[in-house]
């Protein structure tokens, strides 16, 4: 349960609407124009976010060309199998993602700090390092997709506007600035306006899609993709946000508000995006359904809404990656100033986007699932079943304390995580079950058995 009066931020913490100055920040003190971050908990009296804030945040994150593209991967399943894979995959993935946020809203702690009770203080650094890699990877993928879409829309004009790299750099700079300015007074207005504009644009995209493709999508037969593999591709998307969801849930005034609005905001819009991609690819065979829909919009005089979709959706989906990569780095070390880390993350995402082979996108999704599904199987088992939602907050930061284990590592968690990772790939290669459910259940059960035998306490 939430702990009052422990780790409350200093009195110079300012609450600004949508977030406490910036998402993912354990604490932000404003001194002049400087935003300083550290990893202390946020006390209950200093939390300001309500349910609609979370709904808008996660709806905005889900509005993404990457999600439309991922929906296209399910086309070999046919429409109805793909439809049910999308619904069931999001039911499972969203639930685990939102459960990860409960740890943050219960205790006011950031995502990577929430890993410490299970993996140990130093063990959490392994998760943080992997999280940085996947967040930079996600940011780069979003930039590549946005770059291709921008170049396609700018083709008729020519010059720089027809170059992928121009749009990658432009959107990348916009994303970095969005992250750097997050929480300032103008930011809440821009974020809310951007998400509402994007919701209007995807309504237009949906209308255009169904006019073009009609009922033909229902006639396409399955081409042999196993149902559970398709569902793994869906689960991987919300699971990829699990390692940072507590960064935002920790600012909630009430755990239930953060949980359900995170769940519904992402579930509704992400499922919508996947279905757009599935239907477009089923009917046309187009490898990149998002680009196809944007091309059609441009052809019928909707180029401006299409461009709004490209730029704003890339930024609203990308800025949490840049910001939470910074927070993960702070979990590892606070010797480097957070602003410097954020600049490094933003620039690195741009550089990676210029060279990343996008044909590996599907494998990237499966890799994310194989790493973070069993990891949070351990974290959630530890929090909900071993500790019963109770934590020793002081021990989260104490060398030699309850969460120090063996040199800062909990061997039981590492063994369980490794076992879940191995089972994920065995299940993908050798069974019809897919990897996600066997992996998260096996890792959690293995950890539960070991932890109970060792008698781990709060």
N, C-alpha and C positions, 0 to 999 in steps of 0.2 A: 504494500500500500504506500501511497505517497508519504514522504517524510517531511514534516514541517520544521522550519527553523534550522535545517542542516544545510550548510554550504550555500546560504543565501548570498546573492551577489551584492556588491557594494552599492552604496547609495547613489553613485553616479551612473547607474544603469538606467537608460531611458527606453521606455516602451513606445514603439511607433507602430500602431495598427497591425498590419498583416503579420509581421514578425517582430521579435525583439531586436530591432536594429538590423539583424541579418540572419537568414536561416542557417541552421547548422552550427551557429556559434554557441558554445557552452556559456559564455558570458561575454558581453561587449561593454567596455567602458569607453565613454566618449570624452576625450580630452582635446579641446580645440577641434581640429578637423581630423583627428586620428581615431581610428577604430581599432581597439586592442582586444584580442581574443585570448581566452584561456579555457581550461577544461573543467572548471568548477561547476557544481550543480546550480540550477535555477530554483529558487525557493517558490513555494506556491503563491505567495503574495505578489511576486514579480512576473507572473505569467499573464498574458493578455489575449491569447488567440481563442476565437470561438469556432463553432462548427462550420459556418459558411466560409471562413478563411481557409480551412483545410479542404473543403470541397473544391473551391476555386483553385487552390494550389495544385492538387493532384489531378484535377480535370485538365489544367494547363499543361502539366507534365505529360499526360497521356496523348495530347494532341500533337502527333508527330508523324512525319513521313516515314520514319523508321518502323513505326508500328504498322502502317499500311503495307510497307514492304514485307514485314514479317508475316502478315496475314496472307500474302501471296505465296509463301512457302507451303501453305496448307492445301493449295489447289489440287495436288495429286490425290487428296482424300475424297474429292467430290464435295458438293455443297453441304449436304446434311451432316456428314461425318465431320467436315471442317467446322460447321456451325457449332456442333456439340463439343468439339475439342476446344473451341474458343470459349464457350460458356463454362464448361467444367474446369478448363485450365485456369481461367480467371477466378472462379470460385475458390479453387485451391490456392493459387498463387497470391491472390489478394488477401486471403485470410492469414496466411503466414506473414505476408508483408505487414499487415496491420497489427498482428500480434507482436511483431518486433517493435512497433511504435509504443506499445503499452509500457515497456520497460522505461522508455524515455519519459512518458507522461506521468507514470507513477512516481518517479524519483527525480525528474528534472535533469537527467544525464544524457550526454550525447551518445551516438550509436556505438562508436568504438569503445567508449568507457563501459557501455552495457555488456560488452563481450568479456570484460575483465573477471567478473565472478566465476565464469565457467572456464576460461582459458588461462587465467592468471594475468597479472599486469603486463609482463613481458610477452606472454602468449598472445595477448590482444594485438600486439604490434604486427604479428604475422597476418592477422585478418586486416589490419589497417593497411599494410603494404599491398596486399592483394586488392583491397578496395580502391586504393589509389590507381592501380593498374587498370582495373575494370572501369573506373570513372573516367580516366583519361581516354580509354578505349571507346567508351560510350560517347564522350564529347566529340571525339574525332569522327566517329561514324555519323553522328548527327550533322557535323559540318560537311562531310563528304556528300551526304544525301542532299543537304541544303544547297551545296555548291553545284551539284549536277542539275538540280531543279532550277536554280537561278540562271544558270548558263542556258538551259533549254528555253526558258522564258525570254532571255535576252538575245537569243539567236537572231531574231529578225532585225535587231538594232545593230548587232555586230560589235567589233572592238572588244574592249575589256568586259563588257556586259555579257559576252558570249563565252567567256572563259570560266571553267570550273574554279580555278585557283583564285580568281578575283573574288568570287562569292564566298569561297572558303575563308579567305583572309578577312573579308568584310564582316561576315556573320560571326567569325571567331572574335574579332575585336568588339563587336556589339555584345557578344556573350560575356566577355571579360568585363566590360564596363558595367553591364547589368549586374554582374556578381559583385563588383567593387562598390557599386552605389546602392546595393540592396539595403533597405531599411531607412533610407533617408526619406524625407517627406514626399518627394516627387515619385519615389519608387512604388509606393502602394497604389497610387493613381495609375501609373503606367502598367503595372502588373495586372490590376483588375481590368483595365481597359483592353489590354492585349488579350486576356483570356476570353472576355466577352466577344471581342472581334473575331477571335479564332473559332468560337462556337458558332457564330453566324456563318463563317466561311465554310466550316465542315457541313453545315446544313445545305449550303449551296453545292458543295462537292457531292453530297449524297443524292440530291435531286438530279444533278448532271449524270451521275453514275447510273442511276436506275432508269433514266431516260435512254441512255446509250445501250445499256446491257439488258434491261427488261427482265423477262422471265427465263431467258436463255440459261442463266446460271443454274437453274434447278434441273436442267437436263443433262448436265455434265456428269459422266460416270466416274467412279473412283479409279485411280490408276495405281493403287497398291501401297501408298504410304500407310504404315501401321498407325492405328489410332493413338496409341500411347506415345509414340515418337512425336506425332503432331501435337499432342497435349503438352509434352515436355517443352516444345518450342514456345508454346503459349505461356506456360508456367515460368519460363526463364525471364520473361519481361518484368512482371511484378517482383519476382524474386531478386532481380538485379537492383531494385530500389530498397530491398530490405536492409542492406548495410548502411543506409543513411536515413531511413524513415524516422528513427528516434531523434535525429538532429532537429526535426521540425515538431514532432509530437511533444517534445519536452517543454514547449512553450504553451501547451494547452491548459486552460483553466480546469478542464474536466476530462478524465481519461476516456469516458464513453463518447464524448463529442469528437475527440481526435480520432478514435478508432473507427466509428461508423462513417464519418464524413470522408476520411481518408479512403475507406473501403469503397463507398459508393461513388465518390468522385473519380477514382481510377477505374473501377470496374465498368461503369457505364461508358465512359469515353474510350478507354482502351479497347473494349470489346467492339465498339463502334468502328474504331480504326482498323482493327483486324478484319472485320466483315467487309469493309470497303476494299481492302487489299485482296481478300479471298474472291469476292465476286468479280472484280476487274480481271484478275489473272485467270479465273475459270473460263470466262467468256472469250478473252483475247489471247491468252497465252503469254501476255506481256510479263517479262521478268521483273520489271519495276513498275508495279501498278500505280504507285503514287505519282510518278512522272507522267504516266498515261493519262490519269485524271486531270492533272494540271495542264497537260497539253491540250486536252479537249476543252477545258475552261478557257484557255487562251484563244483557241480557235473560234469560240462562240462569243467573244467579247468580254470575257471575265478575267482578263490578264491581271488586272489590279488586285482583285481578291486572291488570285492564285499567288501573286508575289507576296501579299500580306501573309498568306499561309506559309510560304517558304521561309521568310525572314523571322516572323514572330514565333512560329512554332519551333524553329530551331533554337531560338534564344530562350524561350520559356521552358523547353525541355533540357537545355544544355547548362543553364547557369547553376542548377543544383549540383551538377557533376563537378564543376570547377570549385564551387564553394565547399562542398563536402570533402573533396580531395584535400583541400586545405585543412579541414577539421581532422581528417584521418592522419595527416602529417603531424598535427599538434599532439595527437595521442602518442605518436612515436617520440617526438622531441619538440620542445618549445624554444629551442635555441635560435631558430630562424624566425624572423618576424613574419606574422601571418600575411601581411600585405605582399611581402616578397614571394612567399609560397604561392599565393594566389596568382600573381603575375607569371610565375614559372609554370603553374598548371595550365593557365590559359594559353600561353605561348606554345607549350609542349603539345597541347591538343591540336593547335593549328598545324604545327610541323608534322605530327603523326598523320593528320588528315591528308596532307599532301602526298604521302607515300603508302598509306595503308591499303592492302589488297582487299577490296570489298567483296570479292568472291568468297572470302572466308567469314562473312557475316553470320551465316547459319551455324558454322562451327564455333564462332565466338559466343553465340547464344547458349549452345550446349555446354561450352566450357564454363560459362558463368554459373549455369545450373549445377554442374558437377562440383564446383568449389563452394558455393554459398548455400545450396540446399542442405548438405550435411552439416555445414558449420552452424547454421542457425537451427538445425535439428537439435544440436547439442546445447546451444544458448537458450532456446525456448524450453527444452526439457529441464535444464538447470534452474531456470527462473520460475517456471510454473509448477513443476513437480517436486524438485528437490528443495528449493528455498521458499516455495509458496508465496511468491511476490514480495519477499522481505529481503532487504539488503543492508549490510553494514556500510553505510556511505563513507565513513572515514577510512575504512579498510581499502576502498577502491583506489586510494592514492598513497597507501602506506607500504613502503618497502619492509618486508618481514611480517606484514599483517596477514589477515585471514585469506586474502586472495593472492598471496605471494607464492604459495605452494612450494615447488622445488625450483629454486633459483628464478622465480617469477613465471614458471610454466606449470600448468596443470597437465600432467602426462595423460591422465584418464581422458581429458577432452581431446588432446592431440591424437590419441589412439583411436578414439571413436570417430573423429572427423576423417582420419585417414581410411578407416574401414568403410565409412559411408561414401567417400570419394571413389574408392575401388569398386564398391558394389554398384555405384551409378553407372560406370562404364561397362561393367559385366552385364548389367540388366539391359542397357541399351543395345549391346552387341548380341546377346544370347537369348533374350526373352521378348515376349510381346507386352511386357508390363511398362516399358519405358524406365527411365532412371530416377525420376524425381521422388515419387512416393516410396519405392523401396529404400532409396538412399536416406531420406529424412527420417523415416521410421526406424531404420536399422541403426543409424548414427545415434538417434535419441534413445533407443532402447539399450544399446550398448553402453552409452554413458550412464543411463539410469542404474543399470545393474552394477557397474563399477563404482559409481558414486555412493550407492547405498551400502555396498560392502565396506567402503572406506569410511562411511559415516560422515560425509561432508555436511557441515552446518553453515548457517548464515554467518 
